[in-house]
Amino acid sequence: MADPIDPKNAYEKHLPAAQALQADAILPFRLDLDLALANLTTCMRFVSAHEHDIPVHLPKIDLTALLALPELAVATKFAALRAEQEAPSESVLLGKLSAAARLRAQLLSSARALAEQGLIPEAEVDVIVAGRGARDRAEDCISLADLFRKHAPAIAGKHPVSPAQIDEAAEIGAFLVTHLRPTNAPKAAPAAPTPAVDIRNRLATLLVREHALLQAVAHYFHPDDWEELAPPLGARSVKRQKPAEP
């Protein structure tokens, strides 16, 4: 069994090659890296099976680079996680918005109950309820966390909201306020990628290139079923339906 790959070491090992790429050679980032890693497991079985044949038949192919593909994929995943902190993807934003909706509902329900008991001013809750939209939802999380913290001595032990939920609401609200654009804001010009995003894109480009070379090698040895032995990085398993019985 192969030793586990250290993501940071893999990142640092492949970083120089990524930085050496010309800017016009960098491909748009469109990889599902978890899927790519799974498909590379299949690809590496093929490489291992032909490890001794490749240098004989294809001496110009860098076998070491092919064998390092899983390591390069892990390096790209590490870079993608770093990039996510600077420029969150749409899926991350949607996940945060979903969590914000859940936390807002929990905290607001308790805040209303506390207001009805006269433990916190009802007017403060009414201000939070007003408004709609994703950005308002984020701002509500911040306001609700502040409300519970401000009145903590008076409401201690009188509501089900935990300190962890209050902290999470404040954190997610702040994240969304930072990354969501107001709906009426003018359309911004495309910004240059941040350094972390640029490195992610460069490593992903290396990964796509090396994988394409692997597929060419697979086609050389197995012209009929090469794509099963070296599937695309984004290949998904498809369950075929059984034909209907007559």
N, C-alpha and C positions, 0 to 999 in steps of 0.2 A: 504493500500500500504506500502511495506517494506521501511524502511529508506535506503537511498543510503549508499553504503559501502565505507568507507574511505580507499583508497589503501595503504597508508603508515601505518595506524594503523593495517590493516589486515596483512600486511607484517611483522610488528614487533610482532604481536600476534602469527603467525605460524612459525616464524623464529627458535625458540628453538627446536621445533619438527623436523624441517628440518635438523638442525645442528646435531641432535642426531642420524640421520641415519648412518648406517655403510657404508663405501665407496663402498663396493662390492654390496650393495643393490640399488645403484642409477641407474636409468634407463636412456638410451639415450633420449635426448629431441627431441620429434617429434610432439609436439602439435601445432595446430592452436588455440591459446587461445581465439580469438574472436568467433570462431566456438564452442569451448568448453563451453564458457559462455552462448551462445545461447542454446545449447543442455541441459545445466544444468537447464535452465528455465523450460523445460519439465520435467526433473527429479524431480525437487523440487515440482511440482504439485503432483506427486506420493507420495513423502515423506510426504507432508502436509496431503494428504488424508488418510494416514495410520499412522499418528503420534501417535495415541493412541493404535493402534494394534501392532506396532513393539515391544514395551517393553513387551507386554503380550506373543506374539508368539516367539519372538527372544530376550530374556532378555540379552544375552551377546553382542548384537549389541549396539554400542555407538551411540545412537540417536542424541546426541549433535553434534558429528562429522559429521553425515550425514547432519544435518541442517546447518552446517557451510561450506558445500561444495562451495556455491557461493563465500563466503568470502575467502576461500582458493584459488579459481580460480583467484579472483581479486589480491590476494597477489602474485600469480605466475605471473600474467600479469605485476604487478609492478616490480617484480624481473627481468622479461624478458626485460623490457624497460631499466633497469639499465645495464643488460648484453649487450644489443645492443650497448651501448656506448663504451664498451671495445672490443667486438668482433662482428662487424656487420655481419648480415646474408647475404646470397647470394642475397636475394631479395632487401635488403637495398642497397648493392653495385650496383646492376643493376639499381635501381632507381636513385642513385647518378650519375652513368655513363650516364643515359639518360638526366638528368638535365645538366650535364657537356657538353654533345653534343649540347644541345639547347643553352646554354649560350655561348659556343665557337663560334657557328655559328652567333649569334647575335653580339657579340663583334668583331669578325673577319670581318664581313661585314662592320661594321662602321669603323674599323681600316683601311681597304683597301680604303674606300671612303676618309678618312682623309689623307691617304698617297698620293692619287691621287691629292688632293688639295694642297699638299706640307705642310700640317700642322704638320705631324709627319714623321720621316725618313722612307722611304719605306723599307730600309734594315732591320729595326727592325721588321717590319711586316713579311718580307720574312723568317726570322729566325724562327718565330713562326709557319708559315705554314708548314715548313719542318717537316718530321716525321709522323709516323702513329701508331695506336694502342691505347689501353685504357689508358695506363700510360702516353703516349704522350698527349692524350686529357686532362688529368688532369693537366699536366705541362703547357699546352697551356692556360688553364683557369687562372693559377697563373700568367703566363707571360703577358697575355692580361690585367688582372686587374692591374698589375704593370705598363704596358704601358699607360693605361688611367690615372692612378694616376700621373705618372711622367710628362705627358704632359698636365695635367689638366688646367693650366693657358692659354695655347695656344688654346685649343680646347673647352673651356667652351661655352656652348650654340650652338655648331656647330655639334652636333651628338645626336641621340635619346637614347643613353644608359644612364640609370639612375644610381645614386650612389648605390642604393640597388642592382642592377644587378652586378655592379663591385664587391661589397662586397660579394655577393653570389658566384660569380665565384671564387674569392680568397678562400672562405671558403670551397666550394665543392672540388676545386682543391687540397687544403691542406689535406682534409679528404681522398681523393682517393690516393694521393701520400703516405700517411701514411699506408693505409690498402691494397693497391694492391701490389702483388709481381711481380717483373719483369719476363717476360716470360722465360728468359734464366737463372734464378736463380736456384741453386740446390734445389731439393725437401727437404723441411724442415721436421725434425722429428716431429711427433705429439706432440704438446705442452700440458702441463697440463692445465686444465681449470683455468681461472682467478677466483678470489674469487666470483665475481658477477655471472659468468657463473655457478660456482659450486652451489651457492645458488639457482639460477633459476632451475637447474636440480634437486636439492633436493626437492624443493617445488612442482615441476611438478611430481616427483615420489610420493609424498604424495597424490597429487590430483588424479593420476591414481589409486593408491591403494584404496582410499576411494570411488572413483567412481565404481571400480570393486565390492566393498562390497555392494554398493547401488544396483548394477545390480543383485547381488545374492539375495538381499532382494526382489527386484521386481520379480525375478523368483519364489521365495517362494510363494508370494501372487498371482501371475498371470503367471502360467507356459506356457500359450499359447501366450500371447501378451506382455510379459515383456519387450521386446526390444523396443517396441513402447512407453512404459511408461518410460523407462530408456534408451534412445538411447546412443550409443557410443559417447565419447567426440568428435570424428572426423566425426560423421555422417553428411552427406549432403542430402538435399532434392533432390529427383529425380523425374523429370517430366516424367510420363509414357506416351508414345505415344498411341493415340487411334488406335485400329485396323482398317486397311483399309477397306473401304466399298466394298462389292463384286460388 
